[in-house]
Amino acid sequence: MKVMVIVKATKNSEAGIMPSEQLLTEMGNYNEELVKAGIMLAGDGLHPSAKGKRVRFSGAQRTVVDGPFAETKELIAGFWIWQVRSMAEAVEWARRCPAPMPGEESELELRPIFDAADFGEAYTPEVQAQEDRIRAELERQHEA
């Protein structure tokens, strides 16, 4: 199963306070462990929400909202995509993570990523073929 591991934002991450060399080294070592174990598929940190935008949908109307966004506890500071056998395995790996925001309380949120089977009958052969074309094109673009 694929899992998205969300690093929740904090006051310091939203203030743009950059991680220390020690934390970057610890996270680098942790990421190497994840890669060697075949767990990590992707991962990155995100700039503070002040540099972001939101697009709000209301019927046919689209409204763009500039950051920063309120409610730090609802924001994301980074993420990983992991391939694991179970949510229990993901939790065990998450528990080994260095504290992502030293000096302040921080949190990781683990969320399963949908698999084709989760969509049932709505995932028709035509939808599967389209998905296959999209993935093939993405791979082709990233090989170039």
C-alpha positions in Angstrom: 0.0 0.0 0.0 1.1 3.6 -0.6 0.9 6.1 2.2 1.4 9.8 2.3 3.2 11.0 5.4 2.4 14.6 6.0 4.7 16.7 8.1 2.4 19.2 9.8 3.5 22.9 9.8 4.4 24.7 13.0 4.8 28.4 13.9 8.5 28.2 13.2 8.1 26.4 9.8 5.5 29.0 8.8 7.8 31.8 9.9 10.4 30.4 7.4 12.9 29.3 10.1 15.2 26.9 8.3 16.3 23.5 9.8 19.7 23.3 11.4 22.6 21.4 9.8 22.1 18.7 12.5 18.4 18.2 11.6 19.3 18.1 7.8 21.9 15.5 8.5 19.5 13.4 10.7 16.7 13.6 8.1 19.2 12.7 5.4 20.2 9.6 7.3 16.6 8.7 8.0 15.7 9.2 4.3 18.7 6.9 3.3 17.3 4.2 5.6 13.8 4.6 4.0 15.4 4.3 0.5 17.5 1.3 1.4 14.5 -0.4 2.9 12.5 0.2 -0.4 10.0 2.4 1.5 10.5 5.9 0.2 9.1 6.8 -3.2 9.2 10.6 -2.9 9.5 13.3 -0.4 10.1 17.1 -0.1 9.8 20.0 2.3 7.4 22.9 1.4 7.9 26.7 1.7 5.7 28.5 4.2 2.1 29.2 3.2 3.0 32.9 2.7 4.5 31.8 -0.6 1.5 29.7 -1.5 -1.9 30.2 -3.1 -5.3 28.4 -2.8 -7.9 28.1 -5.5 -11.4 28.0 -4.1 -14.2 26.3 -6.1 -17.8 27.4 -5.8 -19.8 26.0 -8.7 -18.3 27.4 -11.9 -16.5 30.2 -10.0 -12.8 30.0 -9.1 -11.3 32.3 -6.5 -7.5 32.6 -5.9 -6.5 33.3 -2.3 -2.9 34.4 -1.5 -1.1 33.0 1.5 -0.3 33.1 4.3 -3.1 30.9 5.6 -4.4 30.9 9.2 -4.5 27.8 11.4 -1.0 26.6 11.3 -2.2 23.2 12.6 -4.0 22.6 9.3 -1.0 23.4 7.1 1.7 21.1 5.7 5.4 21.7 5.9 6.5 18.6 3.9 5.6 15.1 2.8 6.8 11.6 1.9 5.2 9.0 -0.2 6.0 5.5 1.1 5.3 2.0 -0.2 4.6 -0.2 2.8 3.0 -3.6 3.5 0.6 -2.1 6.1 -0.4 1.0 8.0 1.3 -0.6 11.0 4.6 -0.7 9.1 4.2 2.9 8.2 3.5 3.8 11.8 6.7 2.0 12.9 8.8 3.9 10.3 7.1 7.2 11.4 8.0 6.5 15.0 11.7 6.3 14.0 11.6 9.7 12.3 13.8 12.4 13.9 11.6 15.2 15.4 10.8 17.2 12.3 10.5 20.5 14.2 13.0 20.5 17.1 12.2 22.8 19.9 8.4 22.7 19.3 5.8 20.1 19.3 5.4 18.6 15.8 3.3 15.9 14.2 3.2 13.5 11.2 -0.1 12.5 9.7 -0.2 9.2 7.8 -2.9 8.8 5.1 -3.4 5.8 2.8 -3.4 6.6 -0.9 -6.3 5.3 -3.0 -5.6 2.2 -5.0 -7.6 1.4 -8.2 -9.6 -1.3 -6.3 -10.9 1.3 -3.9 -13.0 2.9 -6.6 -15.0 -0.3 -7.4 -17.2 -0.3 -10.5 -16.5 3.4 -11.2 -13.0 2.4 -12.2 -13.9 1.1 -15.6 -11.5 -0.3 -18.2 -11.6 3.0 -20.0 -10.6 4.9 -16.8 -7.8 2.3 -16.3 -6.6 2.8 -19.8 -6.5 6.6 -19.4 -4.6 6.2 -16.1 -2.1 3.9 -17.8 -1.6 6.5 -20.6 -1.1 9.3 -18.1 1.5 7.3 -16.0 3.4 6.2 -19.2 3.6 9.9 -20.3 4.8 11.0 -16.9 7.5 8.3 -17.0 8.5 9.4 -20.5 8.7 13.0 -19.5 10.8 12.3 -16.4 13.3 10.1 -18.4 14.0 12.9 -20.8 
